[in-house]
Amino acid sequence: MLFTFAVQADKNTLTEKINALVNGSSKNSAANVTRHVILLTSSEKLASLCADPHLSLSGNQRLTGQRTVVARCGNKKHFLQVRIEAEGSWWVAARDLKKGSVLGPDDLIQRSGSLTNLPADLVMQPSALQGAVLTRPVRTGQPLTKNQLRKSWRINRGEETDVIAYGNGFHIMARGKALDNAAVNDPVRVRMKSGQLVTGSVNNDGSVRINL
């Protein structure tokens, strides 16, 4: 009985450490996502671990599902199987939306709960949705995902724009034609009236900045 209690205590401690590991490494930690680990490895196998193994995650960083945790004791590796469950908040369409729609606050509803069986590329930060453009139709209540969205173009291909080249204590302005669609801070190629091809980044006002 005492042995069983000790193993269970070690298992609880190990589970707490893995919980800290997966939540600390979560790419969605800033989006109020909490992940819970269920340790699937048998107590008999856990008994062969050292007291304080170095833990790391193996494989991709998906939010939920079965994962492998590598527990290193000196030069020896142990592979522990876990199941990860997650809870958090995500956004769904408030109504049917057409391809090309620019998203605004009235188009979005927040949902919270278990993330199990939801798409891995959910958009959880509202800042990533405001002003984004849908690349496909979305139905009412459908979760919004990264592959459904693109940034709103600040410059459109073929549009004339100001190109401002900044040097040490001076700047030069000229006009050119954009060769790409681009959002704010995106790189864009511009063909100058002289025929020269330059690349710069898009400013908030739609001009293109080049640092000399």
Secondary structure, DSSP 8 states (H G I E B T S, - for coil): -HHHHHHHHHHHHHHHHHHHHHHHH-TTGGGT-EEEEEE-S-HHHHTTS-SS-EEEEES---SSEEEEEEEEETTEEEEEEEEEEEEEEEEEESS-B-TT-B--GGGEEEEEEE-TTS-TTB---GGGTTT-EESS-B-TT-B-BGGGEE---SB-TT-EEEEEEEETTEEEEEEEEESS-B-TT-EEEEEETTS-EEEEEE-TTS-EEEE-
